[in-house]
């Protein structure tokens, strides 16, 4: 669950997923890579008329 930045209502309906890779300078001779799987969610707020925000 994540809160919509506009109406602050919780949402769990997945819009899309994608991977993101962060890279940094070498630490002790080894490259530093962080791989993340990121989700975007739809806002389903009935109070705001389903604010249609992709969170």
C-alpha positions as CSV (number, residue, x, y, z in Angstrom):
1,X,0.0,0.0,0.0
2,X,1.1,3.5,-0.7
3,X,-0.5,6.9,-0.1
4,X,-1.5,9.1,-3.1
5,X,0.5,12.4,-3.0
6,X,-2.6,14.4,-3.9
7,X,-5.4,13.0,-1.7
8,X,-3.4,10.9,0.8
9,X,-5.6,7.8,0.3
10,X,-4.1,4.4,0.4
11,X,-3.9,2.4,-2.9
12,X,-2.8,-1.1,-3.8
13,X,-3.9,-1.4,-7.5
14,X,-0.8,-1.8,-9.6
15,X,-0.4,0.4,-12.7
16,X,3.0,-0.9,-13.9
17,X,6.3,-2.3,-12.8
18,X,9.8,-1.6,-14.0
19,X,13.4,-2.1,-12.8
20,X,15.8,0.6,-11.9
21,X,19.6,0.2,-11.5
22,X,21.7,2.7,-9.5
23,X,25.4,2.7,-9.8
24,X,28.1,4.4,-7.7
25,X,31.9,4.6,-7.7
26,X,33.9,1.5,-6.8
27,X,34.2,0.7,-3.2
28,X,37.4,-1.3,-2.2
29,X,37.9,-2.0,-5.9
30,X,34.4,-3.4,-6.6
31,X,31.7,-1.5,-8.5
32,X,28.6,-0.7,-6.5
33,X,25.3,-1.6,-8.2
34,X,21.8,-1.5,-6.6
35,X,18.9,-3.1,-8.5
36,X,15.4,-2.1,-7.6
37,X,12.0,-3.3,-8.8
38,X,9.7,-0.3,-8.7
39,X,5.8,-0.3,-8.9
40,X,3.4,2.5,-9.8
41,X,-0.1,2.3,-8.4
42,X,-3.5,3.8,-9.3
43,X,-5.3,6.0,-6.8
44,X,-8.8,4.6,-6.2
45,X,-10.1,7.4,-3.9
46,X,-13.9,7.5,-4.0
47,X,-13.8,10.8,-2.0
48,X,-11.9,12.6,-4.7
49,X,-13.8,10.9,-7.6
50,X,-11.0,8.4,-8.2
51,X,-8.3,11.1,-8.5
52,X,-6.7,9.2,-11.4
53,X,-3.2,9.8,-10.1
54,X,-0.5,7.2,-10.9
55,X,1.4,6.9,-7.7
